[in-house]
């Protein structure tokens, strides 16, 4: 809950500085928005979830697991829902859901999910590289002002040190817990390496490209919700999409952070603060409402469709 509270405090701190005129402009943007484009944005995201489900099956198949499609899809929906409360808890919940309803070993599911996340990180970094090519100075200056470089390096060193200690401990210790973890990690590695045995590697690559293409298309569709953002250039779209994606990836689905980050980036391109904030809140709210809706539907439907 701490990240959520920090996000709420950040929103309060930022918006208390808004003038009545700025609040009036934001409210006007909300009232004039075309919400059908936000619905289209949500539908494109939903299609990406469907493709993600099928891509997950491609990773599970070499391990001898063939879960029912609806269970896997609902597990994906539950994962996004759980991420609202605890960052990255969705990965574990996906594995737990498939273990509960399909008896798929936790370590195998988690291994394949980790592989998926590594691939997603590669795509995000590729978009980050594209954003740098489009406008190096703006992106680097903005990221540096939000997340100082020394903090990123310190976090990376700390993570690397802890990971090295963990690996050395489970490899050398005869402790019962270490032995159990060693067996679990072995299963994780099997799941992660299942990508080498994917029977349709071409389809796997195409689906990965389509998933991220749909993410960009979803963001692009949302720009048409407001008349004043419908004509922004691709440079702005890509850079804003990248920064927004980072907030989703490293916080509780961008709670408090996403709208402010989007508005901040758009402001660097001369887009008025009330407009940037209105757009950020519209697209973030549409995504969160859909995540909550499909997550709750999945939680209700799972025990019903699996009732024996």
Residue pairs with C-beta under 8 A, 6 or more apart in sequence:
1 85
3 87
3 251
3 252
3 255
4 85
4 252
4 255
4 256
6 256
7 251
7 252
7 255
7 256
7 257
8 255
8 256
9 256
10 256
10 257
10 260
11 256
11 259
11 260
14 260
18 26
18 274
22 273
22 274
23 274
25 272
25 274
25 275
25 278
26 274
26 277
26 278
29 226
29 228
29 274
29 275
29 278
29 279
30 278
30 281
30 282
32 226
32 227
33 225
33 226
33 278
33 282
34 224
34 225
34 226
35 225
37 221
37 222
37 223
37 224
37 225
38 222
38 225
38 282
38 283
38 286
39 286
40 221
41 218
41 219
41 221
41 222
41 225
41 283
41 286
41 287
42 218
42 286
42 287
42 289
42 290
44 214
44 217
44 218
44 221
45 214
45 215
45 218
45 287
45 290
46 290
46 294
47 214
48 210
48 211
48 214
48 215
48 218
49 73
49 76
49 77
49 80
49 294
50 73
51 207
51 210
51 211
51 214
52 76
52 116
52 211
53 69
53 72
53 73
53 76
54 69
54 207
55 116
55 204
55 207
55 208
55 211
56 72
56 76
56 112
56 113
56 116
57 66
57 67
57 69
57 72
58 198
58 199
58 200
58 203
58 204
58 207
59 112
59 115
59 116
59 191
59 194
59 195
59 198
59 204
60 66
60 67
60 104
60 108
60 109
60 112
60 194
61 198
61 199
62 194
62 197
62 198
62 199
63 108
63 112
63 190
63 191
63 194
65 102
65 104
65 108
65 109
67 98
67 101
67 102
67 104
68 101
68 102
70 301
70 305
71 97
71 98
71 101
71 102
71 302
71 305
71 306
72 98
73 298
74 97
74 298
74 301
74 302
75 93
75 94
75 97
75 98
75 298
76 94
77 291
77 294
77 295
77 297
77 298
78 90
78 93
78 94
78 97
78 295
78 298
78 299
78 302
79 90
79 91
79 93
79 94
79 97
80 90
80 253
80 291
80 294
80 295
81 90
81 291
81 292
81 294
81 295
81 296
81 298
81 299
82 89
82 90
82 92
82 93
82 295
83 89
83 90
83 252
83 253
84 252
84 253
84 255
84 288
84 291
84 292
84 295
85 252
86 252
87 250
87 251
87 252
91 110
91 113
91 114
91 117
92 110
94 109
94 113
95 104
95 106
95 109
95 110
95 113
96 106
97 302
98 104
98 109
99 105
99 106
99 109
101 302
101 306
105 187
106 184
106 187
107 184
107 185
107 186
107 187
107 188
107 190
107 191
108 187
108 190
108 191
108 194
109 191
110 188
110 191
111 187
111 188
111 189
111 190
111 191
111 192
111 193
111 194
112 191
112 192
112 194
113 191
114 188
114 191
114 192
115 191
115 192
115 194
115 195
118 192
119 208
120 212
121 249
123 208
123 212
124 242
124 245
124 246
124 249
127 212
127 216
127 238
127 241
127 242
127 245
128 139
128 242
130 238
130 242
131 139
131 238
131 239
131 242
132 139
132 140
134 234
134 235
134 238
134 239
135 235
135 239
138 239
138 265
138 268
138 269
139 239
139 242
139 243
142 243
142 264
142 265
142 268
143 243
146 261
146 264
169 178
170 178
170 181
170 182
170 185
171 182
173 179
195 204
198 204
215 241
215 245
216 237
216 238
216 241
219 237
219 240
219 241
219 244
219 283
220 237
222 279
222 282
222 283
222 286
223 229
223 230
223 232
223 237
223 279
224 230
225 279
225 282
225 283
226 275
226 278
226 279
226 282
228 271
228 275
229 271
229 275
229 279
232 266
232 269
232 271
235 269
236 265
236 266
236 269
236 271
239 265
240 262
240 265
240 266
243 261
243 262
243 264
243 265
244 254
244 258
244 261
244 262
244 265
244 280
244 283
246 261
247 254
247 257
247 258
247 261
248 254
248 258
251 257
251 258
253 287
253 288
253 291
254 261
254 284
255 288
258 280
258 284
259 277
259 280
259 281
259 284
260 277
260 280
261 280
262 276
262 277
262 279
262 280
262 283
262 284
263 273
263 276
263 277
263 279
263 280
264 276
265 276
266 275
266 276
266 279
266 280
267 273
267 276
